[in-house]
Amino acid sequence: MNPDFIKYQAQTSPYPLGMEVSHAIGSYIYDTNNKKYLDFVAGVSACTLGHQHPRVNQAIKDQLDKYSHVMVYGEYSQSPAVEYCKLMASLLPESLNKTYLVNSGTEAIEGALKLAKRTTGRSQLISCHNAYHGNTMGSMSVMGFEERKQAFRPLLPDVDFITFNNEDDLQKITTRTAGILLETIQGGAGFIQPENNFLQKVRKRCDEVGAMMILDEIQPGFGRTGKLFGFENYNVVPDIVVMGKGMGGGMPVGAFTAAAEKMDLLTENPKLGHITTFGGHPVIASACLATLKELTETNLIPETLEKEKLFRSFLVHPLITEIRGKGLMLAAMTETAEITNQVILNCQEKGLILFWLLFEGCAIRITPPLTISEEEIKEGCTIILNVMDEILKQKA
């Protein structure tokens, strides 16, 4: 590991993987020794079209030749951002027609929470146990994992939690509630899908009490679950949809979308209800637009479900207890966190990148680029199975 990486760059954990990256293309990342690694993580669901996708790269280069940052968000009409928001409105349900572009998923969550309070005039926010929505102070306040936030209290007041898929908890949504924030599929908790029309029941309860339903699509969005957005799988429309990660084809970005009459409330009383210097950055917006067009003009999104079937057919092994998730948002579950750690670390040694989930230690993250080929899926799964065979032999 490059010692300067540890000495000068702030870290997120005591034990970073430390690969020294040289370049990346398609489904592969190469280190400085020119060893190639098949990427089953895609920058934690961010590199939707793989690495160095030509359409995204060309859009970035073309925009750089015109102009880069010229003004803070929302003042000048810049065609990449305008065209992107217009296309997004045409693809979303009719009530989700105005988009605010920001810099990251967690900033988009902050904006959505503010919009829920501004729209309803209420203060209570509700999230789920084991939820993860980002790591800024507001987003951390609605994180349902106390161990990760206790050192930073006090956080936002008037935040309560329910259990995902627990219908009895929906009575906690009342006329005090500004908004309930849910991951369409819980990510850090272990790629847990809604069951028994849970999201529809949340929608019904919100309508009954006038609360806003906010869906976090930062990870499921942009084709990863076989639909452009995960909520399309569950016949529900939120009041606010939050996006990030995969929307920029590997570039840093986030957004939240709502009805125009709600979004316009951020423009006055007070003015600058949400503001960002670099949101809607023309180079980033160009990458987003290219990514969205590639997803919607090809068969990549429906093919995601066929690739899921391949993963499920290949990944059958005594050490795998189940495969959770949908599309290319999958988690292979083992019996213990120790086994999961062994698999992830041993696979990296053999040229396959896997990763962990935040709160579920037994889960092996499998979130490759949507562009991954059937042959690459087979290649990676073979490595996983071989590593698991070795672990079994060691235990024998």
C-alpha positions in Angstrom: 0.0 0.0 0.0 1.2 3.5 -0.8 2.3 4.9 2.6 1.3 8.4 1.5 -2.3 7.2 1.1 -2.4 6.5 4.8 -0.3 9.5 5.9 -1.9 12.3 3.9 -5.4 11.2 2.9 -8.1 10.9 5.7 -9.5 7.4 6.0 -12.9 6.0 6.8 -11.7 2.9 8.6 -8.5 1.5 10.1 -8.1 -1.1 7.4 -8.6 0.2 3.9 -8.2 -2.3 1.0 -5.4 -0.1 -0.4 -5.3 -1.2 -4.0 -3.2 1.3 -6.0 -5.3 2.0 -9.0 -3.7 2.5 -12.4 -6.7 2.6 -14.8 -10.1 1.0 -15.3 -12.1 0.1 -18.3 -15.4 -1.7 -18.8 -15.9 -4.2 -16.0 -12.2 -4.2 -14.9 -9.9 -2.2 -12.7 -6.2 -2.4 -13.0 -3.6 -1.8 -10.3 -0.2 -0.3 -10.7 1.3 -3.8 -11.3 -1.1 -4.1 -14.2 -3.0 -6.9 -12.4 -6.7 -6.8 -13.5 -9.6 -7.2 -11.2 -13.2 -8.0 -12.3 -15.4 -5.4 -10.7 -18.5 -6.8 -9.0 -19.0 -3.6 -6.9 -19.1 -0.8 -9.5 -17.9 1.8 -7.0 -20.7 0.7 -4.6 -23.4 0.9 -7.3 -22.2 4.2 -8.8 -20.6 3.1 -12.0 -23.8 2.1 -13.8 -22.2 1.8 -17.2 -18.9 0.4 -16.0 -15.6 2.3 -16.3 -14.7 4.7 -19.1 -18.0 4.2 -20.9 -17.5 5.9 -24.3 -20.8 7.8 -24.4 -20.2 9.2 -20.9 -16.6 10.1 -21.6 -17.5 11.8 -24.8 -20.2 13.9 -23.2 -17.8 15.0 -20.5 -15.1 16.0 -23.1 -17.6 17.8 -25.3 -18.9 19.9 -22.4 -15.4 20.7 -21.1 -14.7 22.2 -24.5 -17.7 24.6 -24.1 -17.7 25.7 -20.4 -17.4 24.3 -16.9 -18.7 26.0 -13.7 -20.1 29.5 -14.4 -22.6 30.3 -11.6 -24.1 28.9 -8.4 -27.1 26.6 -8.9 -30.4 27.9 -10.1 -29.4 31.2 -11.6 -28.3 30.6 -15.2 -30.0 28.3 -17.7 -27.5 25.7 -18.7 -28.6 23.2 -21.3 -27.1 20.0 -19.8 -28.9 20.4 -16.5 -32.1 21.7 -18.2 -32.2 18.9 -20.7 -31.5 16.3 -18.0 -34.3 17.5 -15.7 -36.7 17.7 -18.7 -35.9 14.1 -19.7 -36.2 12.9 -16.1 -39.7 14.5 -15.9 -40.8 12.6 -19.0 -39.7 9.3 -17.5 -41.1 9.7 -14.0 -44.8 9.6 -12.9 -46.6 12.8 -13.7 -46.5 14.1 -10.1 -42.7 13.9 -10.0 -41.9 16.7 -12.5 -39.3 19.1 -11.0 -35.8 18.1 -10.1 -33.2 19.8 -7.9 -29.7 18.8 -8.8 -27.1 18.6 -6.0 -23.6 17.1 -5.4 -24.3 13.8 -3.6 -26.9 11.4 -2.3 -26.6 12.6 1.2 -27.1 16.3 0.1 -30.2 15.2 -1.8 -31.5 13.6 1.4 -30.9 16.8 3.3 -32.9 18.7 0.6 -35.8 16.2 0.7 -36.1 16.4 4.5 -36.2 20.2 4.3 -38.8 20.0 1.6 -41.0 17.7 3.7 -40.9 20.1 6.6 -41.4 23.2 4.4 -44.4 21.6 2.6 -46.2 20.3 5.7 -45.1 22.8 8.4 -44.5 19.8 10.6 -41.3 18.7 12.4 -41.4 15.0 13.0 -39.4 12.7 10.6 -39.7 9.0 10.6 -37.1 6.5 9.2 -36.4 2.8 9.6 -34.2 0.8 11.9 -31.0 -0.2 10.1 -31.6 2.5 7.5 -28.8 4.3 5.8 -29.3 7.6 3.9 -25.9 9.2 4.1 -23.6 10.7 6.6 -24.1 14.4 6.9 -25.8 15.6 10.1 -29.4 15.5 8.8 -28.9 12.2 7.0 -27.2 10.7 10.0 -30.1 11.8 12.2 -32.4 9.4 10.1 -29.8 6.6 10.1 -31.3 3.7 12.0 -28.0 2.4 13.5 -27.1 4.0 16.8 -23.5 2.7 16.9 -22.6 4.8 13.9 -24.0 8.1 15.2 -23.8 8.2 19.0 -20.4 9.9 18.9 -21.9 12.9 17.0 -25.0 13.6 19.1 -27.0 15.8 19.5 -28.5 15.4 16.1 -31.8 16.5 14.6 -34.6 16.3 17.2 -38.1 14.8 16.6 -36.9 11.8 14.6 -38.5 8.4 15.2 -38.0 4.9 13.8 -40.1 2.0 12.6 -39.2 -1.5 11.4 -39.1 -2.0 7.7 -42.0 -4.3 6.6 -43.7 -4.0 10.0 -47.3 -2.9 9.2 -48.2 -2.3 12.9 -45.5 0.4 13.0 -47.3 2.5 10.4 -49.6 3.9 13.1 -46.6 5.9 14.2 -47.1 8.0 11.1 -49.5 10.7 12.4 -50.7 14.3 11.8 -47.4 15.3 13.5 -45.3 13.7 10.8 -43.7 15.8 8.1 -42.3 12.8 6.2 -41.4 9.2 6.3 -38.1 8.3 4.6 -37.6 4.8 3.3 -35.1 3.0 1.1 -37.1 1.3 -1.6 -34.9 -1.7 -0.9 -33.0 -1.5 2.3 -29.3 -1.4 1.4 -27.0 -1.4 4.5 -29.4 -3.7 6.3 -28.9 -6.5 3.8 -30.7 -5.8 0.6 -34.2 -6.3 2.1 -37.1 -5.9 -0.3 -40.6 -4.7 0.8 -43.1 -7.4 1.5 -46.9 -7.7 1.5 -47.4 -4.4 -0.3 -45.6 -2.6 2.5 -44.8 0.5 0.4 -48.4 0.8 -0.8 -49.5 0.6 2.8 -47.1 3.4 3.7 -48.4 5.4 0.8 -52.0 4.9 2.1 -51.1 5.9 5.6 -49.3 9.1 4.4 -52.3 10.1 2.4 -54.6 9.6 5.5 -52.5 11.9 7.7 -51.0 14.3 5.2 -47.4 13.2 5.6 -45.0 13.1 2.8 -43.6 9.8 1.5 -39.9 10.0 0.6 -38.2 7.1 -1.2 -34.5 6.8 -1.2 -33.5 5.5 -4.6 -29.8 6.4 -4.3 -28.8 2.7 -4.6 -31.8 1.0 -6.4 -32.3 3.7 -9.0 -31.1 3.9 -12.6 -31.9 0.5 -13.8 -30.3 -1.6 -11.0 -33.5 -3.5 -10.2 -34.9 -4.0 -13.7 -36.8 -0.7 -13.7 -35.5 2.8 -14.0 -36.4 3.3 -10.4 -37.0 0.6 -7.8 -40.4 1.9 -6.7 -41.8 1.0 -10.1 -41.5 -2.6 -9.1 -44.0 -2.1 -6.2 -46.8 0.0 -7.7 -46.3 3.1 -5.6 -45.4 6.7 -6.3 -43.7 8.8 -3.6 -44.1 12.5 -2.9 -40.3 12.9 -3.2 -37.8 10.6 -4.8 -34.1 10.9 -3.9 -31.4 9.8 -6.3 -27.6 9.7 -6.5 -24.8 7.1 -7.0 -25.6 5.5 -10.4 -27.2 8.6 -12.0 -23.8 10.1 -13.0 -22.1 7.1 -14.5 -19.3 7.4 -11.9 -19.4 11.2 -11.5 -20.4 12.8 -8.1 -24.0 13.8 -8.1 -27.4 13.6 -6.4 -30.9 14.9 -6.9 -34.4 15.0 -5.4 -37.6 15.3 -7.4 -41.1 16.3 -6.4 -44.2 18.0 -7.8 -43.4 21.5 -9.0 -45.8 23.2 -6.6 -43.9 21.6 -3.7 -40.4 22.2 -5.1 -41.2 25.8 -5.7 -41.6 26.3 -1.9 -37.9 26.3 -1.6 -37.6 29.5 -3.6 -39.2 31.9 -1.1 -40.3 32.2 2.6 -37.3 31.9 2.9 -35.5 32.5 -0.3 -32.7 30.1 -0.9 -34.5 27.4 0.9 -31.9 25.1 -0.4 -28.7 26.3 -2.2 -25.6 24.7 -3.6 -22.6 26.1 -5.4 -21.8 23.2 -7.7 -25.2 21.5 -8.0 -26.2 21.1 -11.7 -22.5 21.4 -12.7 -22.6 21.3 -16.5 -19.9 18.6 -16.9 -21.6 16.4 -14.3 -25.0 17.0 -15.8 -23.7 16.0 -19.2 -22.4 12.7 -17.7 -25.8 12.2 -16.1 -27.7 12.9 -19.4 -25.5 10.5 -21.3 -26.0 7.8 -18.7 -29.7 8.3 -18.6 -30.0 8.2 -22.4 -27.9 5.1 -22.6 -30.0 3.3 -20.1 -33.3 4.3 -21.7 -32.3 3.8 -25.3 -30.8 0.3 -24.9 -31.9 -3.0 -23.3 -29.6 -2.7 -20.3 -32.4 -2.2 -17.8 -34.6 -5.3 -18.7 -31.4 -7.3 -19.2 -30.6 -6.7 -15.5 -33.2 -9.2 -14.6 -31.8 -11.9 -16.9 -28.3 -11.2 -15.4 -29.9 -11.7 -11.9 -31.0 -15.1 -13.0 -27.5 -16.0 -14.1 -26.1 -15.0 -10.7 -28.7 -17.0 -8.9 -28.1 -20.1 -11.1 -24.3 -19.9 -10.6 -24.0 -19.0 -7.0 -25.2 -22.3 -5.4 -22.8 -23.4 -2.7 -23.0 -24.9 0.9 -21.6 -21.6 2.3 -24.3 -19.5 0.6 -27.4 -19.5 2.7 -29.5 -17.3 0.3 -29.2 -14.6 -2.4 -31.0 -11.4 -1.4 -32.0 -8.5 -3.6 -33.3 -7.8 -7.0 -31.7 -7.3 -10.4 -28.0 -6.4 -10.0 -28.5 -5.3 -6.4 -27.6 -8.6 -4.8 -26.2 -9.9 -1.6 -24.9 -13.5 -1.2 -25.5 -14.4 2.5 -23.2 -16.6 4.5 -23.6 -18.0 8.0 -21.0 -15.8 9.6 -19.2 -12.5 9.2 -15.9 -14.4 9.4 -16.8 -16.4 6.3 -17.9 -13.3 4.4 -14.7 -11.5 5.2 -12.6 -14.5 4.0 -14.6 -14.6 0.8 -14.2 -10.9 0.0 -10.5 -10.7 0.8 -9.6 -14.0 -0.9 -11.5 -13.1 -4.0 -9.6 -9.8 -4.3 -6.3 -11.7 -4.2 -7.7 -13.8 -7.1 -8.7 -10.8 -9.1 -12.4 -10.3 -8.2 -13.7 -7.2 -6.3 -16.5 -7.8 -3.8 -17.5 -5.7 -0.8 -19.4 -5.5 2.4 -22.7 -4.0 3.4 -22.8 -1.4 6.2 -24.8 -3.2 8.9 -25.2 -6.8 7.8 -21.9 -8.6 8.4 -22.9 -11.8 6.7 -23.6 -10.2 3.3 -21.3 -10.2 0.3 -22.2 -7.3 -1.9 -22.7 -8.0 -5.6 -23.5 -4.8 -7.5 -21.6 -5.0 -10.8 -22.0 -2.5 -13.7 -25.2 -3.0 -15.6 -23.0 -3.5 -18.7 -21.4 -6.6 -17.3 -21.4 -9.5 -19.8 -22.7 -13.0 -19.2 -19.1 -14.3 -19.6 -17.9 -11.9 -17.0 -20.6 -13.0 -14.6 -19.6 -16.6 -15.1 -15.9 -15.7 -14.6 -16.6 -13.9 -11.3 -18.9 -16.5 -9.9 -16.4 -19.2 -10.7 -13.8 -17.3 -8.6 -16.3 -17.0 -5.7 -17.2 -20.7 -5.8 -13.5 -21.7 -5.9 -12.7 -19.5 -2.9 -15.6 -21.0 -1.0 -14.4 -24.5 -1.9 -11.0 -23.6 -0.4 -12.6 -22.3 2.8 -14.6 -25.5 3.2 -11.5 -27.6 2.8 -9.8 -25.5 5.5 -12.7 -26.1 7.8 -12.7 -29.9 7.2 
